[in-house]
Amino acid sequence: MHILVTNDDGVTAPGLAALAAALRESGLGQVTVLAPDRNWSASGHVKTLHKPLRVKRAHLSDGMEALACDGAPSDCVALAFLGVIKEKIDLVVSGINPFPNLGHDITYSGTVTAAMEGAISGVPAIAVSLDSTKLGDYGPAAHAAVRVAREVIARGLPPYTLLNLNVPGLPENEIKGIRITRQGLSVYRDELVERLDPRGQPYYWIGGEAPIGKLEERTDFAALAEGYISITPLQLDLTAHAMIDSLREWKL
């Protein structure tokens, strides 16, 4: 197997090194790292068409060799499949993000949308995130990623799907288990912060408190809050199928 590893925090992020090392040590196959050369958190699903992209050799925080690109996380994956990586890629694993990616945040997350780019390219993909606000150790998330990757390699995934893996910020022996979850509901508490620059022109920050999630049963938010690893299957088909018949009745 050939596993492509990427992230959205940049090629020197410790979570990326922990993930790549765990996958290499697992014996699941060859591991290639192609990641952004800087932090792209909350970048969403990007395809850079207005400027050239550059790829250069780099090293992870633990010294492992890697490739770095000046594009977004999804650009990194797209370039890999378009030929920057010559060998056939069988699995994409993105992470480890130092904060969870839950609920509606998946649409903003460079970690998740990098995995989506793998699914678009026709291979199974996994996004891995850790609630490291409570624990700075990426080991539990890396070990969980290897377990999930092993099952994905053995069983496969349906076309155009991916797995969103979120690990609680707990020591490994305190994690209660794994729950298969649905995407929860994010509650955003953003506020507009308006300021003036030295020339008197307004500029804006999106401020406010951090988002929270509704702790509804069987959701990713609830699983993480209760000390469980959350695995949410995601699909690229965003169609609201339940609305199709009612829309046909509209007087359009």
C-alpha positions in Angstrom: 0.0 0.0 0.0 1.0 3.6 -0.6 -0.3 6.1 2.0 -0.3 9.9 1.3 -0.2 11.9 4.6 -1.0 15.6 4.7 -2.4 18.2 7.1 -3.5 21.9 7.4 -1.1 23.1 10.1 2.0 23.0 8.0 4.8 20.6 7.3 6.6 21.3 10.6 3.5 20.7 12.8 4.1 18.0 15.5 0.8 16.3 14.8 1.9 15.6 11.2 5.1 14.0 12.4 3.3 11.8 14.9 0.9 10.6 12.3 3.5 9.9 9.6 5.7 8.0 12.1 2.9 5.9 13.4 1.8 4.9 9.9 5.4 4.1 8.9 5.9 2.0 12.0 2.6 0.1 11.5 3.9 -1.7 8.5 0.8 -0.9 6.5 2.8 0.3 3.5 4.9 3.1 2.1 4.2 6.6 3.5 4.7 9.8 1.6 4.2 13.2 3.1 3.1 16.2 1.0 1.8 19.1 3.2 1.5 22.8 3.1 4.6 24.9 3.9 2.6 27.0 6.4 -0.5 26.9 8.5 -3.8 26.8 6.5 -6.2 26.2 9.4 -9.9 27.0 8.5 -8.9 27.2 4.9 -11.8 25.1 3.6 -11.8 23.3 0.3 -9.5 25.2 -2.0 -8.4 24.7 -5.6 -5.7 27.2 -6.5 -6.1 28.2 -10.2 -4.9 31.9 -10.1 -1.2 31.3 -9.5 1.5 28.6 -9.9 2.1 26.2 -7.1 5.6 25.2 -6.0 6.7 22.0 -4.2 10.0 21.7 -2.5 11.8 19.1 -0.2 11.3 19.6 3.5 11.6 17.8 6.8 9.0 17.1 9.5 9.6 18.2 13.1 11.2 14.9 13.8 13.6 15.0 10.9 11.7 12.7 8.5 11.9 13.7 4.8 8.8 15.2 3.3 7.5 17.5 0.5 6.1 20.9 1.1 3.8 23.0 -1.1 2.8 26.6 -1.0 -0.8 25.7 -1.8 -3.7 24.7 0.5 -4.1 21.3 2.0 -6.5 20.3 -0.8 -4.0 21.5 -3.3 -1.4 19.2 -1.8 -3.6 16.2 -2.3 -4.7 17.3 -5.8 -1.1 17.8 -6.9 -0.1 14.4 -5.6 -2.8 12.7 -7.6 -2.1 14.8 -10.7 1.5 13.5 -10.9 3.7 15.2 -8.4 3.8 11.9 -6.6 4.7 9.3 -9.2 3.6 6.2 -7.4 -0.1 5.2 -7.2 -1.7 6.3 -4.0 -4.0 3.9 -2.2 -5.1 5.9 0.9 -5.0 9.5 2.1 -4.7 10.3 5.8 -4.9 14.0 6.9 -3.9 15.3 10.4 -3.3 15.2 13.2 -5.2 18.5 13.7 -4.6 19.9 17.2 -8.3 20.8 17.7 -11.4 18.7 17.0 -13.2 19.0 13.7 -16.9 18.5 14.5 -20.3 19.5 13.2 -20.3 22.3 10.7 -16.6 22.9 11.2 -15.9 20.2 8.7 -16.8 22.6 5.9 -14.1 25.1 7.1 -11.5 22.5 8.1 -8.4 22.1 5.9 -7.8 18.8 7.6 -11.2 17.4 6.5 -11.2 19.0 3.0 -7.8 17.5 2.3 -9.3 14.1 3.0 -12.3 15.1 0.8 -9.8 15.7 -2.1 -8.6 12.2 -1.7 -12.2 10.9 -1.9 -12.7 13.0 -5.0 -9.7 11.4 -6.5 -11.3 8.0 -5.9 -9.3 6.6 -3.0 -10.4 6.0 0.7 -9.5 8.9 3.0 -9.4 9.6 6.7 -9.2 13.0 8.6 -7.7 12.8 12.1 -8.1 15.4 14.8 -7.3 15.6 18.5 -8.9 17.7 21.3 -5.4 18.7 22.4 -6.6 21.6 24.5 -6.6 19.1 27.3 -3.6 16.9 26.3 -0.6 17.8 24.1 0.2 14.1 23.4 -0.6 13.1 19.8 0.1 9.4 20.6 -3.5 8.3 21.3 -4.7 10.0 18.1 -1.9 8.5 16.0 -2.6 5.0 17.4 -6.3 5.4 16.6 -5.5 6.5 13.1 -3.4 3.4 12.5 -6.3 1.2 13.7 -8.8 2.9 11.5 -6.4 2.9 8.5 -5.8 -0.9 8.9 -9.6 -1.5 8.7 -10.0 0.8 5.8 -7.3 -1.0 3.9 -8.8 -4.3 4.7 -12.5 -3.4 4.0 -12.4 -0.3 1.8 -14.9 2.5 1.7 -17.8 3.3 -0.6 -16.9 5.6 -3.5 -16.7 9.3 -2.6 -16.8 8.8 1.1 -14.3 9.5 3.9 -14.0 9.0 7.7 -13.8 11.9 10.1 -11.9 10.7 13.2 -11.9 12.8 16.4 -10.0 11.7 19.5 -10.6 13.1 23.0 -7.8 14.8 24.8 -7.3 12.1 27.3 -4.5 9.6 28.2 -4.9 6.5 26.1 -5.9 4.4 29.0 -8.7 6.8 29.9 -10.4 6.8 26.5 -13.6 4.8 26.9 -13.8 3.4 23.4 -15.0 4.2 19.9 -18.4 5.4 18.8 -19.7 5.6 15.2 -21.4 8.9 15.1 -23.3 11.4 13.0 -22.3 15.0 12.3 -23.5 17.2 15.1 -24.8 20.8 15.1 -22.4 23.6 15.7 -23.5 26.7 17.5 -21.4 29.7 16.4 -20.9 32.8 18.6 -19.1 35.0 16.2 -19.0 38.8 16.6 -17.8 41.5 14.2 -14.9 43.6 15.5 -14.5 46.8 13.5 -11.4 48.9 13.8 -9.7 51.8 12.0 -6.3 51.6 10.4 -3.8 54.6 10.7 -5.4 56.2 7.7 -8.9 56.1 9.2 -10.1 53.3 6.9 -12.2 50.5 8.6 -11.1 46.9 8.8 -12.7 43.9 10.4 -11.9 40.8 12.5 -14.3 38.0 13.1 -14.2 37.7 16.9 -16.4 36.3 19.6 -16.4 33.2 21.8 -15.3 29.8 20.5 -18.1 27.8 18.9 -19.9 25.0 20.9 -21.8 22.0 19.8 -25.2 20.6 20.8 -24.6 17.4 22.8 -27.3 15.4 21.1 -27.2 11.6 21.2 -25.0 9.7 18.7 -23.3 12.9 17.5 -19.6 13.6 17.2 -19.9 16.3 19.9 -21.5 14.0 22.4 -19.0 11.2 21.9 -16.0 13.4 22.4 -17.5 15.1 25.4 -18.1 11.7 27.0 -14.6 10.5 26.4 -15.1 8.4 23.3 -13.3 8.5 20.0 -15.8 9.6 17.3 -15.8 8.2 13.8 -18.2 9.9 11.4 -18.6 8.7 7.9 -18.9 11.6 5.5 -20.0 11.7 1.8 -19.4 14.2 -0.9 -23.0 14.1 -2.1 -24.5 17.1 -0.3 -27.9 16.7 -2.0 -30.9 17.1 0.4 -32.6 14.1 -1.0 -35.7 14.5 1.2 -36.5 17.8 -0.4 -36.5 16.7 -4.0 -40.1 15.5 -4.2 -41.4 18.7 -2.4 -39.4 20.9 -4.7 -41.1 19.2 -7.7 -44.4 20.5 -6.4 -43.3 24.2 -6.4 -44.8 26.4 -9.1 -41.5 27.1 -10.9 
